[in-house]
Amino acid sequence: MTTKIIEPTLFEKSRPGLTGASLPPSDVPPAETSDIPEKLLRKGNIGLPELAEVQVMRHYVRLSNLNHHVEKGFYPLGSCTMKYNPKANEDAAGLPGFTHTHPVMAEETSYGTIELMAQLGEMLCEISGHNHYTLQPAAGAHGELTGLLMIRAYHEKNGNPRKNIIIPDSSHGTNPASIVFAGYEPVEIKSTERGTIDLAALEAALSEDTAALMVTNPNTLGLFEKDIVKVCEMAHAVGAQMYMDGANLNAMMGYVRPADLGFDVAHFNLHKTFSTPHGGGGPGSGPLSVADHLEPFLPRPVVRRDENGEPIFDFDRPDSIGKMQGFYGNFLVMVKAWLYLRMLGTDGVKEVTEWAILNANYLLSRLVGHYNLQYKDTPLHEFVIDSTNLKQFGIRNVDVAKRLLDHGFHAPTMSFPLIVPEALMTEPTETESKASLDSFADAMIEIAREARENPEILHSAPTQTPIGRLDEGKAARLKILRWPIPDEI
Amino acid sequence: MVPKDLIFTKEHEWVQIEGDIATVGITHYAQGELGDIVFIELPETGEDVAQGESIGTIEAVKAVTDLFAPLSGEIVEINDALDGTPEIINQDPYGDGWMVRIKIADKSETENLLTAEQYKELIGE
């Protein structure tokens, strides 16, 4: 057993009078009148922790040591594309010309930032094959909602918003959520035995009420939708729009352009494919590119070039769905993605795709036989194995996932897609070496052996992490979202 | 783990019939596949439901799934104890973890349901 080190919160470390900065007394007199109702005004102390700078620094460094992250170890979380984020990105995003720009500065004083947005949008369009873009959405699901609202505006302009949007049963959970948010009914269609879209099921589901299809390509099984051109033709024949969820773009960029397949809208996750940080290290960014007929509905303002080729913000957009994000989107994230693409160049983008696919297939070749593979076709950048072959020993996918933590690896995406029981969806990305893939494969094979010979080890895992197996059910039922913890809990 | 005296749906609900009242829950197999259940949403009493219709939501650590009405009829009782302690379903799916009671409208609909033997075959037991 390792020593359990639990880091106290900053609130618990707080001592009255400690401070990280010595500020002079304020020379701004307090406001005498306020429009804020009396009952809403704070009376007491704001309650922020009081600490020295060094304590705060050590607190966060300790937390990062307790955590697992891509700078510490392999992170094969499927469909999340946890590639290494080059440090040059951070240097570029830290340049004072970018960090000292304010979004309300006059356009003529922030020319460089608008030029960067225009260049990034144009590079993304080169990858997707569309001519128009928005960089506003702040995440992938936000991009989905933006795209669906544009599709709704397009149908409304044609006199009928339509009623439903079709998704395959392998789709990301965000797809049906975005559909409902955009005011549509999700209609799920079954996949074929090979894990791709069933054309007969699609034919049966399509009607004049279909506003769109949302398709992830390659899908969440890592399989390229071989009939996608036909799928797009069938959708377009009834006037439905084709939306491509770009979560898995790392498997085709530089080789296949969504627009050439027939997609009217595609989204990009800069925090996946384009090497900007995920989640807490983010924020995210989910730009969209669209076909010409959807261009009038782009969120306002649109970044475009004027007749002299100069980049401008275009606010004069009568058919726009409006703003989707404060100002222009998460600008410093765009800087990182811009630099990543400029460092790669056209050939580099293709190489990313090649290595992502090669790495996934190499890793799969080492794991086949030790884990079950439900869908047998050759995957692209990720694959879905499962632990159903270990169920006879009382082992579930969660036990494999927790044991991986003891080996210093993050688990694959678990229990998704829903069409694969005990799924372990694995995406190594192009940034891992063969040695790193081999050590992960060795650990997985060792865990399968433990499952057969000594399953109790897996049930009690993890034992090498700062905190052992969590009660995930209780954590979800009993959400403590404030500090201090309320007395009644 | 599949009680012989119950009938089942393909969606892993169990049904116990006493007179014209059907008590409904999800099977031991279903709770195992879902993992720890964290939240459930059940219909109101007095609601009329149709066989196969979604009448509730079961949210678990692994997935969110619908609860389907195994038979048509009127919801006459829901298990209030599950509100706040849905883990009862994991602990005792065939007993205290029951979810709703339906006043059966048409008993012939039971012909669409599975026997314990058929359900065992479905889940590979």
Interface residues (C-beta under 8 A of the other chain):
Chain A: V398 M414 S415 L418 P421 D471 E472 G473 K474 A476 R477
Chain B: E33 G35 D36 I37 V38 F39 A60 V61 K62 A63 P86 E87 N90
